[in-house]
Amino acid sequence: MQETPTGTPVGVDDPYDHAGVCDHLTDDGRCRFALTRAGDDPEFAAERRAADYDCVAAGDAEFHECPHYRSTSDGRECVRCGLESVRIAFDDSRPLLEEHHLSYGETGSEGGDSDGDTSHEITVALCRWCHAKIHNSFARIDDDAPPDPEAVAAREERRAKEHSEMSFTTARERRDDGAE
């Protein structure tokens, strides 16, 4: 199983099995990295410009063959247990979901693509509870796991707060409440 630089498990054997399309891919199949960050890798940008900025994966290649491939989480739900995110505006409490790295750069651990290179950024969203289980044990990303009861309670508490903030009271109701 892949490990972090400190030796804790990340919950997968091959990060690319859980990676999605490249974050740099535009809706029309072009490489956003080459279009907007050409100065960061001029040689790569020149290659993409010569190919009409088509994504590396537009041909016969796979996404992970691109040196700038990156697949990061949308953070909407835990990929392990399915717990949905509930964010309250202007609330600085700890989020229910966290970004979990499946690859950690050149760590020397086995896995990744055929060259053993795990320099691509690959993340998924995990709830805090699943995140702890993966790093503190041999739990895996693809385990069929229900949400932790504490996670469900935290989510429902946030939903209740969200609903109370969204409720509408008229000025008369607010004035009547203060008169008592």
Secondary structure, DSSP 8 states (H G I E B T S, - for coil): --B-TTS-B-S-S-GGGG--S-TTB-TTSBBHHHHH-GGG-HHHHHHHHHTTTB-GGGTT--GGGSTT-EE----SB-TTT--B----TT--S--SEEEEES--SS---S-SSTT----SEEEEEEEHHHHHHHHHSS--TT------HHHHHHHHHHHHHHHHHH----HHHHHHHHH-
